[in-house]
Amino acid sequence: MSLLPFHLSPTKLTPTTHPGGFIKLASSNPFAAPTIDPNFLSTPFDIFTLKEAVKAVKRLLTAQAWDGYVIGPIPALAATTTDAALEAYIRANAGTVYHPVGTAAMSPKGAKWGVVDPDLKVKGVEGLRVIDASILVSALLCKIGEWVLMSMCGAAVCAECAYARTNLPCG
């Protein structure tokens, strides 16, 4: 029997750190990469949840049912014998598997928070709309492709209506 490699990774779908991260310009150079800090793992609950999830995966994969299938753990993970070492491992290896959202969050017209209004227009900027998952205020616990497509269609209708209003001959 040949064994195929696989990877089992706990995922935190509802982090308690949102919102809290940021994206900002690193310099005045328009070609410089921005500074991005998603602020992952900044609450004790998120760390606790992932530590317990990794422990559960370790217990699962050491069960007798997996004998002969699991070759061994990732060496760095196997070396984590304390909660502090496990937390350090998680902090060094955590990432996101979903599209981060909320970096240009939509808010009601006139609200002081948020980047875009319900028409997806960037507040304080003329002629610019944001039409992607960044306008979500919080992450959806599903694949977001259909939602993004729906918002793109809605934005196209908004833009078409706005264009028609400004370019109709007045009576």
Phi and psi in radians as a Rosetta constraint file:
Dihedral C 1 N 2 CA 2 C 2 CIRCULARHARMONIC -1.722 0.35
Dihedral N 2 CA 2 C 2 N 3 CIRCULARHARMONIC 2.451 0.35
Dihedral C 2 N 3 CA 3 C 3 CIRCULARHARMONIC -1.809 0.35
Dihedral N 3 CA 3 C 3 N 4 CIRCULARHARMONIC 2.375 0.35
Dihedral C 3 N 4 CA 4 C 4 CIRCULARHARMONIC -1.715 0.35
Dihedral N 4 CA 4 C 4 N 5 CIRCULARHARMONIC 2.425 0.35
Dihedral C 4 N 5 CA 5 C 5 CIRCULARHARMONIC -1.194 0.35
Dihedral N 5 CA 5 C 5 N 6 CIRCULARHARMONIC 2.546 0.35
Dihedral C 5 N 6 CA 6 C 6 CIRCULARHARMONIC -2.517 0.35
Dihedral N 6 CA 6 C 6 N 7 CIRCULARHARMONIC 2.893 0.35
Dihedral C 6 N 7 CA 7 C 7 CIRCULARHARMONIC -2.319 0.35
Dihedral N 7 CA 7 C 7 N 8 CIRCULARHARMONIC 2.270 0.35
Dihedral C 7 N 8 CA 8 C 8 CIRCULARHARMONIC -2.014 0.35
Dihedral N 8 CA 8 C 8 N 9 CIRCULARHARMONIC 2.101 0.35
Dihedral C 8 N 9 CA 9 C 9 CIRCULARHARMONIC -2.335 0.35
Dihedral N 9 CA 9 C 9 N 10 CIRCULARHARMONIC 2.134 0.35
Dihedral C 9 N 10 CA 10 C 10 CIRCULARHARMONIC -1.129 0.35
Dihedral N 10 CA 10 C 10 N 11 CIRCULARHARMONIC 2.522 0.35
Dihedral C 10 N 11 CA 11 C 11 CIRCULARHARMONIC -2.253 0.35
Dihedral N 11 CA 11 C 11 N 12 CIRCULARHARMONIC 2.302 0.35
Dihedral C 11 N 12 CA 12 C 12 CIRCULARHARMONIC -1.667 0.35
Dihedral N 12 CA 12 C 12 N 13 CIRCULARHARMONIC 1.795 0.35
Dihedral C 12 N 13 CA 13 C 13 CIRCULARHARMONIC -1.395 0.35
Dihedral N 13 CA 13 C 13 N 14 CIRCULARHARMONIC -0.427 0.35
Dihedral C 13 N 14 CA 14 C 14 CIRCULARHARMONIC -2.224 0.35
Dihedral N 14 CA 14 C 14 N 15 CIRCULARHARMONIC 1.287 0.35
Dihedral C 14 N 15 CA 15 C 15 CIRCULARHARMONIC -1.139 0.35
Dihedral N 15 CA 15 C 15 N 16 CIRCULARHARMONIC 2.561 0.35
Dihedral C 15 N 16 CA 16 C 16 CIRCULARHARMONIC -1.549 0.35
Dihedral N 16 CA 16 C 16 N 17 CIRCULARHARMONIC 0.063 0.35
Dihedral C 16 N 17 CA 17 C 17 CIRCULARHARMONIC -1.515 0.35
Dihedral N 17 CA 17 C 17 N 18 CIRCULARHARMONIC -0.118 0.35
Dihedral C 17 N 18 CA 18 C 18 CIRCULARHARMONIC -1.578 0.35
Dihedral N 18 CA 18 C 18 N 19 CIRCULARHARMONIC 2.387 0.35
Dihedral C 18 N 19 CA 19 C 19 CIRCULARHARMONIC -1.421 0.35
Dihedral N 19 CA 19 C 19 N 20 CIRCULARHARMONIC 2.945 0.35
Dihedral C 19 N 20 CA 20 C 20 CIRCULARHARMONIC 2.866 0.35
Dihedral N 20 CA 20 C 20 N 21 CIRCULARHARMONIC -0.361 0.35
Dihedral C 20 N 21 CA 21 C 21 CIRCULARHARMONIC -1.404 0.35
Dihedral N 21 CA 21 C 21 N 22 CIRCULARHARMONIC 3.109 0.35
Dihedral C 21 N 22 CA 22 C 22 CIRCULARHARMONIC -2.693 0.35
Dihedral N 22 CA 22 C 22 N 23 CIRCULARHARMONIC 2.766 0.35
Dihedral C 22 N 23 CA 23 C 23 CIRCULARHARMONIC -2.229 0.35
Dihedral N 23 CA 23 C 23 N 24 CIRCULARHARMONIC 2.242 0.35
Dihedral C 23 N 24 CA 24 C 24 CIRCULARHARMONIC -2.521 0.35
Dihedral N 24 CA 24 C 24 N 25 CIRCULARHARMONIC 2.773 0.35
Dihedral C 24 N 25 CA 25 C 25 CIRCULARHARMONIC -1.158 0.35
Dihedral N 25 CA 25 C 25 N 26 CIRCULARHARMONIC 2.359 0.35
Dihedral C 25 N 26 CA 26 C 26 CIRCULARHARMONIC -1.470 0.35
Dihedral N 26 CA 26 C 26 N 27 CIRCULARHARMONIC -0.435 0.35
Dihedral C 26 N 27 CA 27 C 27 CIRCULARHARMONIC -2.835 0.35
Dihedral N 27 CA 27 C 27 N 28 CIRCULARHARMONIC -3.134 0.35
Dihedral C 27 N 28 CA 28 C 28 CIRCULARHARMONIC -1.435 0.35
Dihedral N 28 CA 28 C 28 N 29 CIRCULARHARMONIC -0.075 0.35
Dihedral C 28 N 29 CA 29 C 29 CIRCULARHARMONIC -1.295 0.35
Dihedral N 29 CA 29 C 29 N 30 CIRCULARHARMONIC 2.041 0.35
Dihedral C 29 N 30 CA 30 C 30 CIRCULARHARMONIC -1.173 0.35
Dihedral N 30 CA 30 C 30 N 31 CIRCULARHARMONIC -0.245 0.35
Dihedral C 30 N 31 CA 31 C 31 CIRCULARHARMONIC -1.681 0.35
Dihedral N 31 CA 31 C 31 N 32 CIRCULARHARMONIC -0.096 0.35
Dihedral C 31 N 32 CA 32 C 32 CIRCULARHARMONIC -1.294 0.35
Dihedral N 32 CA 32 C 32 N 33 CIRCULARHARMONIC 2.456 0.35
Dihedral C 32 N 33 CA 33 C 33 CIRCULARHARMONIC -1.133 0.35
Dihedral N 33 CA 33 C 33 N 34 CIRCULARHARMONIC 2.492 0.35
Dihedral C 33 N 34 CA 34 C 34 CIRCULARHARMONIC -1.288 0.35
Dihedral N 34 CA 34 C 34 N 35 CIRCULARHARMONIC 2.854 0.35
Dihedral C 34 N 35 CA 35 C 35 CIRCULARHARMONIC -1.517 0.35
Dihedral N 35 CA 35 C 35 N 36 CIRCULARHARMONIC 2.143 0.35
Dihedral C 35 N 36 CA 36 C 36 CIRCULARHARMONIC -2.142 0.35
Dihedral N 36 CA 36 C 36 N 37 CIRCULARHARMONIC 2.153 0.35
Dihedral C 36 N 37 CA 37 C 37 CIRCULARHARMONIC -2.291 0.35
Dihedral N 37 CA 37 C 37 N 38 CIRCULARHARMONIC 1.782 0.35
Dihedral C 37 N 38 CA 38 C 38 CIRCULARHARMONIC -1.289 0.35
Dihedral N 38 CA 38 C 38 N 39 CIRCULARHARMONIC -0.123 0.35
Dihedral C 38 N 39 CA 39 C 39 CIRCULARHARMONIC 1.060 0.35
Dihedral N 39 CA 39 C 39 N 40 CIRCULARHARMONIC 0.597 0.35
Dihedral C 39 N 40 CA 40 C 40 CIRCULARHARMONIC -1.109 0.35
Dihedral N 40 CA 40 C 40 N 41 CIRCULARHARMONIC 2.574 0.35
Dihedral C 40 N 41 CA 41 C 41 CIRCULARHARMONIC 1.040 0.35
Dihedral N 41 CA 41 C 41 N 42 CIRCULARHARMONIC 0.667 0.35
Dihedral C 41 N 42 CA 42 C 42 CIRCULARHARMONIC -1.721 0.35
Dihedral N 42 CA 42 C 42 N 43 CIRCULARHARMONIC -0.001 0.35
Dihedral C 42 N 43 CA 43 C 43 CIRCULARHARMONIC -2.025 0.35
Dihedral N 43 CA 43 C 43 N 44 CIRCULARHARMONIC 2.555 0.35
Dihedral C 43 N 44 CA 44 C 44 CIRCULARHARMONIC -1.004 0.35
Dihedral N 44 CA 44 C 44 N 45 CIRCULARHARMONIC -0.599 0.35
Dihedral C 44 N 45 CA 45 C 45 CIRCULARHARMONIC -1.122 0.35
Dihedral N 45 CA 45 C 45 N 46 CIRCULARHARMONIC -0.738 0.35
Dihedral C 45 N 46 CA 46 C 46 CIRCULARHARMONIC -1.102 0.35
Dihedral N 46 CA 46 C 46 N 47 CIRCULARHARMONIC -0.733 0.35
Dihedral C 46 N 47 CA 47 C 47 CIRCULARHARMONIC -1.119 0.35
Dihedral N 47 CA 47 C 47 N 48 CIRCULARHARMONIC -0.815 0.35
Dihedral C 47 N 48 CA 48 C 48 CIRCULARHARMONIC -1.004 0.35
Dihedral N 48 CA 48 C 48 N 49 CIRCULARHARMONIC -0.819 0.35
Dihedral C 48 N 49 CA 49 C 49 CIRCULARHARMONIC -1.049 0.35
Dihedral N 49 CA 49 C 49 N 50 CIRCULARHARMONIC -0.808 0.35
Dihedral C 49 N 50 CA 50 C 50 CIRCULARHARMONIC -1.216 0.35
Dihedral N 50 CA 50 C 50 N 51 CIRCULARHARMONIC -0.642 0.35
Dihedral C 50 N 51 CA 51 C 51 CIRCULARHARMONIC -1.067 0.35
Dihedral N 51 CA 51 C 51 N 52 CIRCULARHARMONIC -0.802 0.35
Dihedral C 51 N 52 CA 52 C 52 CIRCULARHARMONIC -1.146 0.35
Dihedral N 52 CA 52 C 52 N 53 CIRCULARHARMONIC -0.630 0.35
Dihedral C 52 N 53 CA 53 C 53 CIRCULARHARMONIC -1.155 0.35
Dihedral N 53 CA 53 C 53 N 54 CIRCULARHARMONIC -0.744 0.35
Dihedral C 53 N 54 CA 54 C 54 CIRCULARHARMONIC -1.131 0.35
Dihedral N 54 CA 54 C 54 N 55 CIRCULARHARMONIC -0.713 0.35
Dihedral C 54 N 55 CA 55 C 55 CIRCULARHARMONIC -1.069 0.35
Dihedral N 55 CA 55 C 55 N 56 CIRCULARHARMONIC -0.712 0.35
Dihedral C 55 N 56 CA 56 C 56 CIRCULARHARMONIC -1.131 0.35
Dihedral N 56 CA 56 C 56 N 57 CIRCULARHARMONIC -0.704 0.35
Dihedral C 56 N 57 CA 57 C 57 CIRCULARHARMONIC -1.117 0.35
Dihedral N 57 CA 57 C 57 N 58 CIRCULARHARMONIC -0.727 0.35
Dihedral C 57 N 58 CA 58 C 58 CIRCULARHARMONIC -1.041 0.35
Dihedral N 58 CA 58 C 58 N 59 CIRCULARHARMONIC -0.788 0.35
Dihedral C 58 N 59 CA 59 C 59 CIRCULARHARMONIC -1.087 0.35
Dihedral N 59 CA 59 C 59 N 60 CIRCULARHARMONIC -0.762 0.35
Dihedral C 59 N 60 CA 60 C 60 CIRCULARHARMONIC -1.038 0.35
Dihedral N 60 CA 60 C 60 N 61 CIRCULARHARMONIC -0.867 0.35
Dihedral C 60 N 61 CA 61 C 61 CIRCULARHARMONIC -1.332 0.35
Dihedral N 61 CA 61 C 61 N 62 CIRCULARHARMONIC -0.166 0.35
Dihedral C 61 N 62 CA 62 C 62 CIRCULARHARMONIC -1.691 0.35
Dihedral N 62 CA 62 C 62 N 63 CIRCULARHARMONIC 0.043 0.35
Dihedral C 62 N 63 CA 63 C 63 CIRCULARHARMONIC -1.168 0.35
Dihedral N 63 CA 63 C 63 N 64 CIRCULARHARMONIC 2.609 0.35
Dihedral C 63 N 64 CA 64 C 64 CIRCULARHARMONIC -1.000 0.35
Dihedral N 64 CA 64 C 64 N 65 CIRCULARHARMONIC -0.537 0.35
Dihedral C 64 N 65 CA 65 C 65 CIRCULARHARMONIC -1.039 0.35
Dihedral N 65 CA 65 C 65 N 66 CIRCULARHARMONIC -0.413 0.35
Dihedral C 65 N 66 CA 66 C 66 CIRCULARHARMONIC -1.630 0.35
Dihedral N 66 CA 66 C 66 N 67 CIRCULARHARMONIC -0.030 0.35
Dihedral C 66 N 67 CA 67 C 67 CIRCULARHARMONIC -0.945 0.35
Dihedral N 67 CA 67 C 67 N 68 CIRCULARHARMONIC 2.265 0.35
Dihedral C 67 N 68 CA 68 C 68 CIRCULARHARMONIC 1.561 0.35
Dihedral N 68 CA 68 C 68 N 69 CIRCULARHARMONIC -0.200 0.35
Dihedral C 68 N 69 CA 69 C 69 CIRCULARHARMONIC -1.857 0.35
Dihedral N 69 CA 69 C 69 N 70 CIRCULARHARMONIC -0.658 0.35
Dihedral C 69 N 70 CA 70 C 70 CIRCULARHARMONIC -1.636 0.35
Dihedral N 70 CA 70 C 70 N 71 CIRCULARHARMONIC 2.042 0.35
Dihedral C 70 N 71 CA 71 C 71 CIRCULARHARMONIC -1.303 0.35
Dihedral N 71 CA 71 C 71 N 72 CIRCULARHARMONIC -0.701 0.35
Dihedral C 71 N 72 CA 72 C 72 CIRCULARHARMONIC 2.913 0.35
Dihedral N 72 CA 72 C 72 N 73 CIRCULARHARMONIC 2.897 0.35
Dihedral C 72 N 73 CA 73 C 73 CIRCULARHARMONIC -1.371 0.35
Dihedral N 73 CA 73 C 73 N 74 CIRCULARHARMONIC 2.926 0.35
Dihedral C 73 N 74 CA 74 C 74 CIRCULARHARMONIC -1.080 0.35
Dihedral N 74 CA 74 C 74 N 75 CIRCULARHARMONIC 2.239 0.35
Dihedral C 74 N 75 CA 75 C 75 CIRCULARHARMONIC -0.912 0.35
Dihedral N 75 CA 75 C 75 N 76 CIRCULARHARMONIC -0.772 0.35
Dihedral C 75 N 76 CA 76 C 76 CIRCULARHARMONIC -1.119 0.35
Dihedral N 76 CA 76 C 76 N 77 CIRCULARHARMONIC -0.595 0.35
Dihedral C 76 N 77 CA 77 C 77 CIRCULARHARMONIC -1.277 0.35
Dihedral N 77 CA 77 C 77 N 78 CIRCULARHARMONIC -0.651 0.35
Dihedral C 77 N 78 CA 78 C 78 CIRCULARHARMONIC -1.077 0.35
Dihedral N 78 CA 78 C 78 N 79 CIRCULARHARMONIC -0.504 0.35
Dihedral C 78 N 79 CA 79 C 79 CIRCULARHARMONIC -1.360 0.35
Dihedral N 79 CA 79 C 79 N 80 CIRCULARHARMONIC -0.115 0.35
Dihedral C 79 N 80 CA 80 C 80 CIRCULARHARMONIC -1.482 0.35
Dihedral N 80 CA 80 C 80 N 81 CIRCULARHARMONIC 1.761 0.35
Dihedral C 80 N 81 CA 81 C 81 CIRCULARHARMONIC -1.886 0.35
Dihedral N 81 CA 81 C 81 N 82 CIRCULARHARMONIC -0.086 0.35
Dihedral C 81 N 82 CA 82 C 82 CIRCULARHARMONIC -2.207 0.35
Dihedral N 82 CA 82 C 82 N 83 CIRCULARHARMONIC 2.828 0.35
Dihedral C 82 N 83 CA 83 C 83 CIRCULARHARMONIC -1.075 0.35
Dihedral N 83 CA 83 C 83 N 84 CIRCULARHARMONIC -0.644 0.35
Dihedral C 83 N 84 CA 84 C 84 CIRCULARHARMONIC -1.144 0.35
Dihedral N 84 CA 84 C 84 N 85 CIRCULARHARMONIC -0.713 0.35
Dihedral C 84 N 85 CA 85 C 85 CIRCULARHARMONIC -1.184 0.35
Dihedral N 85 CA 85 C 85 N 86 CIRCULARHARMONIC -0.668 0.35
Dihedral C 85 N 86 CA 86 C 86 CIRCULARHARMONIC -1.141 0.35
Dihedral N 86 CA 86 C 86 N 87 CIRCULARHARMONIC -0.734 0.35
Dihedral C 86 N 87 CA 87 C 87 CIRCULARHARMONIC -1.083 0.35
Dihedral N 87 CA 87 C 87 N 88 CIRCULARHARMONIC -0.741 0.35
Dihedral C 87 N 88 CA 88 C 88 CIRCULARHARMONIC -1.092 0.35
Dihedral N 88 CA 88 C 88 N 89 CIRCULARHARMONIC -0.713 0.35
Dihedral C 88 N 89 CA 89 C 89 CIRCULARHARMONIC -1.088 0.35
Dihedral N 89 CA 89 C 89 N 90 CIRCULARHARMONIC -0.807 0.35
Dihedral C 89 N 90 CA 90 C 90 CIRCULARHARMONIC -1.078 0.35
Dihedral N 90 CA 90 C 90 N 91 CIRCULARHARMONIC -0.811 0.35
Dihedral C 90 N 91 CA 91 C 91 CIRCULARHARMONIC -1.080 0.35
Dihedral N 91 CA 91 C 91 N 92 CIRCULARHARMONIC -0.617 0.35
Dihedral C 91 N 92 CA 92 C 92 CIRCULARHARMONIC -1.353 0.35
Dihedral N 92 CA 92 C 92 N 93 CIRCULARHARMONIC -0.396 0.35
Dihedral C 92 N 93 CA 93 C 93 CIRCULARHARMONIC -2.074 0.35
Dihedral N 93 CA 93 C 93 N 94 CIRCULARHARMONIC -0.087 0.35
Dihedral C 93 N 94 CA 94 C 94 CIRCULARHARMONIC -1.219 0.35
Dihedral N 94 CA 94 C 94 N 95 CIRCULARHARMONIC 2.597 0.35
Dihedral C 94 N 95 CA 95 C 95 CIRCULARHARMONIC -2.728 0.35
Dihedral N 95 CA 95 C 95 N 96 CIRCULARHARMONIC -2.961 0.35
Dihedral C 95 N 96 CA 96 C 96 CIRCULARHARMONIC -2.051 0.35
Dihedral N 96 CA 96 C 96 N 97 CIRCULARHARMONIC 2.511 0.35
Dihedral C 96 N 97 CA 97 C 97 CIRCULARHARMONIC -1.887 0.35
Dihedral N 97 CA 97 C 97 N 98 CIRCULARHARMONIC -0.093 0.35
Dihedral C 97 N 98 CA 98 C 98 CIRCULARHARMONIC -1.987 0.35
Dihedral N 98 CA 98 C 98 N 99 CIRCULARHARMONIC 2.903 0.35
Dihedral C 98 N 99 CA 99 C 99 CIRCULARHARMONIC -1.271 0.35
Dihedral N 99 CA 99 C 99 N 100 CIRCULARHARMONIC 2.088 0.35
Dihedral C 99 N 100 CA 100 C 100 CIRCULARHARMONIC -1.039 0.35
Dihedral N 100 CA 100 C 100 N 101 CIRCULARHARMONIC 2.493 0.35
Dihedral C 100 N 101 CA 101 C 101 CIRCULARHARMONIC -2.225 0.35
Dihedral N 101 CA 101 C 101 N 102 CIRCULARHARMONIC 2.936 0.35
Dihedral C 101 N 102 CA 102 C 102 CIRCULARHARMONIC 1.515 0.35
Dihedral N 102 CA 102 C 102 N 103 CIRCULARHARMONIC 0.120 0.35
Dihedral C 102 N 103 CA 103 C 103 CIRCULARHARMONIC -1.327 0.35
Dihedral N 103 CA 103 C 103 N 104 CIRCULARHARMONIC -0.252 0.35
Dihedral C 103 N 104 CA 104 C 104 CIRCULARHARMONIC -2.411 0.35
Dihedral N 104 CA 104 C 104 N 105 CIRCULARHARMONIC 0.939 0.35
Dihedral C 104 N 105 CA 105 C 105 CIRCULARHARMONIC -0.966 0.35
Dihedral N 105 CA 105 C 105 N 106 CIRCULARHARMONIC 2.453 0.35
Dihedral C 105 N 106 CA 106 C 106 CIRCULARHARMONIC -1.429 0.35
Dihedral N 106 CA 106 C 106 N 107 CIRCULARHARMONIC 2.473 0.35
Dihedral C 106 N 107 CA 107 C 107 CIRCULARHARMONIC -2.462 0.35
Dihedral N 107 CA 107 C 107 N 108 CIRCULARHARMONIC 2.922 0.35
Dihedral C 107 N 108 CA 108 C 108 CIRCULARHARMONIC -1.082 0.35
Dihedral N 108 CA 108 C 108 N 109 CIRCULARHARMONIC 2.694 0.35
Dihedral C 108 N 109 CA 109 C 109 CIRCULARHARMONIC -0.986 0.35
Dihedral N 109 CA 109 C 109 N 110 CIRCULARHARMONIC 2.359 0.35
Dihedral C 109 N 110 CA 110 C 110 CIRCULARHARMONIC 1.493 0.35
Dihedral N 110 CA 110 C 110 N 111 CIRCULARHARMONIC -0.174 0.35
Dihedral C 110 N 111 CA 111 C 111 CIRCULARHARMONIC -1.212 0.35
Dihedral N 111 CA 111 C 111 N 112 CIRCULARHARMONIC 2.536 0.35
Dihedral C 111 N 112 CA 112 C 112 CIRCULARHARMONIC -1.366 0.35
Dihedral N 112 CA 112 C 112 N 113 CIRCULARHARMONIC -0.340 0.35
Dihedral C 112 N 113 CA 113 C 113 CIRCULARHARMONIC -1.711 0.35
Dihedral N 113 CA 113 C 113 N 114 CIRCULARHARMONIC 2.918 0.35
Dihedral C 113 N 114 CA 114 C 114 CIRCULARHARMONIC 1.549 0.35
Dihedral N 114 CA 114 C 114 N 115 CIRCULARHARMONIC 2.820 0.35
Dihedral C 114 N 115 CA 115 C 115 CIRCULARHARMONIC -1.845 0.35
Dihedral N 115 CA 115 C 115 N 116 CIRCULARHARMONIC -0.657 0.35
Dihedral C 115 N 116 CA 116 C 116 CIRCULARHARMONIC -2.102 0.35
Dihedral N 116 CA 116 C 116 N 117 CIRCULARHARMONIC 2.711 0.35
Dihedral C 116 N 117 CA 117 C 117 CIRCULARHARMONIC -1.598 0.35
Dihedral N 117 CA 117 C 117 N 118 CIRCULARHARMONIC 3.135 0.35
Dihedral C 117 N 118 CA 118 C 118 CIRCULARHARMONIC -1.073 0.35
Dihedral N 118 CA 118 C 118 N 119 CIRCULARHARMONIC -0.308 0.35
Dihedral C 118 N 119 CA 119 C 119 CIRCULARHARMONIC -1.530 0.35
Dihedral N 119 CA 119 C 119 N 120 CIRCULARHARMONIC 0.115 0.35
Dihedral C 119 N 120 CA 120 C 120 CIRCULARHARMONIC 1.189 0.35
Dihedral N 120 CA 120 C 120 N 121 CIRCULARHARMONIC 0.303 0.35
Dihedral C 120 N 121 CA 121 C 121 CIRCULARHARMONIC -1.441 0.35
Dihedral N 121 CA 121 C 121 N 122 CIRCULARHARMONIC 2.370 0.35
Dihedral C 121 N 122 CA 122 C 122 CIRCULARHARMONIC -1.218 0.35
Dihedral N 122 CA 122 C 122 N 123 CIRCULARHARMONIC 2.214 0.35
Dihedral C 122 N 123 CA 123 C 123 CIRCULARHARMONIC -1.114 0.35
Dihedral N 123 CA 123 C 123 N 124 CIRCULARHARMONIC 2.295 0.35
Dihedral C 123 N 124 CA 124 C 124 CIRCULARHARMONIC 1.424 0.35
Dihedral N 124 CA 124 C 124 N 125 CIRCULARHARMONIC 0.090 0.35
Dihedral C 124 N 125 CA 125 C 125 CIRCULARHARMONIC -2.251 0.35
Dihedral N 125 CA 125 C 125 N 126 CIRCULARHARMONIC 2.310 0.35
Dihedral C 125 N 126 CA 126 C 126 CIRCULARHARMONIC -1.492 0.35
Dihedral N 126 CA 126 C 126 N 127 CIRCULARHARMONIC 2.371 0.35
Dihedral C 126 N 127 CA 127 C 127 CIRCULARHARMONIC 1.295 0.35
Dihedral N 127 CA 127 C 127 N 128 CIRCULARHARMONIC 0.356 0.35
Dihedral C 127 N 128 CA 128 C 128 CIRCULARHARMONIC -2.237 0.35
Dihedral N 128 CA 128 C 128 N 129 CIRCULARHARMONIC 2.220 0.35
Dihedral C 128 N 129 CA 129 C 129 CIRCULARHARMONIC -2.118 0.35
Dihedral N 129 CA 129 C 129 N 130 CIRCULARHARMONIC 2.660 0.35
Dihedral C 129 N 130 CA 130 C 130 CIRCULARHARMONIC -1.952 0.35
Dihedral N 130 CA 130 C 130 N 131 CIRCULARHARMONIC 2.169 0.35
Dihedral C 130 N 131 CA 131 C 131 CIRCULARHARMONIC -2.297 0.35
Dihedral N 131 CA 131 C 131 N 132 CIRCULARHARMONIC 1.319 0.35
Dihedral C 131 N 132 CA 132 C 132 CIRCULARHARMONIC -2.814 0.35
Dihedral N 132 CA 132 C 132 N 133 CIRCULARHARMONIC -3.017 0.35
Dihedral C 132 N 133 CA 133 C 133 CIRCULARHARMONIC -1.194 0.35
Dihedral N 133 CA 133 C 133 N 134 CIRCULARHARMONIC -0.184 0.35
Dihedral C 133 N 134 CA 134 C 134 CIRCULARHARMONIC -1.188 0.35
Dihedral N 134 CA 134 C 134 N 135 CIRCULARHARMONIC -0.277 0.35
Dihedral C 134 N 135 CA 135 C 135 CIRCULARHARMONIC -1.420 0.35
Dihedral N 135 CA 135 C 135 N 136 CIRCULARHARMONIC -0.205 0.35
Dihedral C 135 N 136 CA 136 C 136 CIRCULARHARMONIC -1.118 0.35
Dihedral N 136 CA 136 C 136 N 137 CIRCULARHARMONIC 2.433 0.35
Dihedral C 136 N 137 CA 137 C 137 CIRCULARHARMONIC -1.344 0.35
Dihedral N 137 CA 137 C 137 N 138 CIRCULARHARMONIC -0.576 0.35
Dihedral C 137 N 138 CA 138 C 138 CIRCULARHARMONIC -2.562 0.35
Dihedral N 138 CA 138 C 138 N 139 CIRCULARHARMONIC 2.855 0.35
Dihedral C 138 N 139 CA 139 C 139 CIRCULARHARMONIC -1.212 0.35
Dihedral N 139 CA 139 C 139 N 140 CIRCULARHARMONIC 2.453 0.35
Dihedral C 139 N 140 CA 140 C 140 CIRCULARHARMONIC -1.557 0.35
Dihedral N 140 CA 140 C 140 N 141 CIRCULARHARMONIC 2.526 0.35
Dihedral C 140 N 141 CA 141 C 141 CIRCULARHARMONIC -1.578 0.35
Dihedral N 141 CA 141 C 141 N 142 CIRCULARHARMONIC 0.977 0.35
Dihedral C 141 N 142 CA 142 C 142 CIRCULARHARMONIC -2.843 0.35
Dihedral N 142 CA 142 C 142 N 143 CIRCULARHARMONIC 3.082 0.35
Dihedral C 142 N 143 CA 143 C 143 CIRCULARHARMONIC -1.220 0.35
Dihedral N 143 CA 143 C 143 N 144 CIRCULARHARMONIC 2.381 0.35
Dihedral C 143 N 144 CA 144 C 144 CIRCULARHARMONIC -1.774 0.35
Dihedral N 144 CA 144 C 144 N 145 CIRCULARHARMONIC 0.051 0.35
Dihedral C 144 N 145 CA 145 C 145 CIRCULARHARMONIC -0.981 0.35
Dihedral N 145 CA 145 C 145 N 146 CIRCULARHARMONIC -0.782 0.35
Dihedral C 145 N 146 CA 146 C 146 CIRCULARHARMONIC -1.169 0.35
Dihedral N 146 CA 146 C 146 N 147 CIRCULARHARMONIC -0.681 0.35
Dihedral C 146 N 147 CA 147 C 147 CIRCULARHARMONIC -1.101 0.35
Dihedral N 147 CA 147 C 147 N 148 CIRCULARHARMONIC -0.761 0.35
Dihedral C 147 N 148 CA 148 C 148 CIRCULARHARMONIC -1.107 0.35
Dihedral N 148 CA 148 C 148 N 149 CIRCULARHARMONIC -0.752 0.35
Dihedral C 148 N 149 CA 149 C 149 CIRCULARHARMONIC -1.052 0.35
Dihedral N 149 CA 149 C 149 N 150 CIRCULARHARMONIC -0.765 0.35
Dihedral C 149 N 150 CA 150 C 150 CIRCULARHARMONIC -1.083 0.35
Dihedral N 150 CA 150 C 150 N 151 CIRCULARHARMONIC -0.746 0.35
Dihedral C 150 N 151 CA 151 C 151 CIRCULARHARMONIC -1.185 0.35
Dihedral N 151 CA 151 C 151 N 152 CIRCULARHARMONIC -0.583 0.35
Dihedral C 151 N 152 CA 152 C 152 CIRCULARHARMONIC -1.131 0.35
Dihedral N 152 CA 152 C 152 N 153 CIRCULARHARMONIC -0.735 0.35
Dihedral C 152 N 153 CA 153 C 153 CIRCULARHARMONIC -1.119 0.35
Dihedral N 153 CA 153 C 153 N 154 CIRCULARHARMONIC -0.761 0.35
Dihedral C 153 N 154 CA 154 C 154 CIRCULARHARMONIC -1.076 0.35
Dihedral N 154 CA 154 C 154 N 155 CIRCULARHARMONIC -0.704 0.35
Dihedral C 154 N 155 CA 155 C 155 CIRCULARHARMONIC -1.159 0.35
Dihedral N 155 CA 155 C 155 N 156 CIRCULARHARMONIC -0.649 0.35
Dihedral C 155 N 156 CA 156 C 156 CIRCULARHARMONIC -1.102 0.35
Dihedral N 156 CA 156 C 156 N 157 CIRCULARHARMONIC -0.708 0.35
Dihedral C 156 N 157 CA 157 C 157 CIRCULARHARMONIC -1.134 0.35
Dihedral N 157 CA 157 C 157 N 158 CIRCULARHARMONIC -0.770 0.35
Dihedral C 157 N 158 CA 158 C 158 CIRCULARHARMONIC -1.027 0.35
Dihedral N 158 CA 158 C 158 N 159 CIRCULARHARMONIC -0.803 0.35
Dihedral C 158 N 159 CA 159 C 159 CIRCULARHARMONIC -1.136 0.35
Dihedral N 159 CA 159 C 159 N 160 CIRCULARHARMONIC -0.710 0.35
Dihedral C 159 N 160 CA 160 C 160 CIRCULARHARMONIC -1.130 0.35
Dihedral N 160 CA 160 C 160 N 161 CIRCULARHARMONIC -0.745 0.35
Dihedral C 160 N 161 CA 161 C 161 CIRCULARHARMONIC -1.126 0.35
Dihedral N 161 CA 161 C 161 N 162 CIRCULARHARMONIC -0.740 0.35
Dihedral C 161 N 162 CA 162 C 162 CIRCULARHARMONIC -1.094 0.35
Dihedral N 162 CA 162 C 162 N 163 CIRCULARHARMONIC -0.726 0.35
Dihedral C 162 N 163 CA 163 C 163 CIRCULARHARMONIC -1.124 0.35
Dihedral N 163 CA 163 C 163 N 164 CIRCULARHARMONIC -0.763 0.35
Dihedral C 163 N 164 CA 164 C 164 CIRCULARHARMONIC -1.121 0.35
Dihedral N 164 CA 164 C 164 N 165 CIRCULARHARMONIC -0.700 0.35
Dihedral C 164 N 165 CA 165 C 165 CIRCULARHARMONIC -1.094 0.35
Dihedral N 165 CA 165 C 165 N 166 CIRCULARHARMONIC -0.665 0.35
Dihedral C 165 N 166 CA 166 C 166 CIRCULARHARMONIC -1.516 0.35
Dihedral N 166 CA 166 C 166 N 167 CIRCULARHARMONIC -0.219 0.35
Dihedral C 166 N 167 CA 167 C 167 CIRCULARHARMONIC -2.065 0.35
Dihedral N 167 CA 167 C 167 N 168 CIRCULARHARMONIC 0.150 0.35
Dihedral C 167 N 168 CA 168 C 168 CIRCULARHARMONIC -1.370 0.35
Dihedral N 168 CA 168 C 168 N 169 CIRCULARHARMONIC 2.412 0.35
Dihedral C 168 N 169 CA 169 C 169 CIRCULARHARMONIC -1.173 0.35
Dihedral N 169 CA 169 C 169 N 170 CIRCULARHARMONIC 2.304 0.35
Dihedral C 169 N 170 CA 170 C 170 CIRCULARHARMONIC -1.568 0.35
Dihedral N 170 CA 170 C 170 N 171 CIRCULARHARMONIC 2.226 0.35
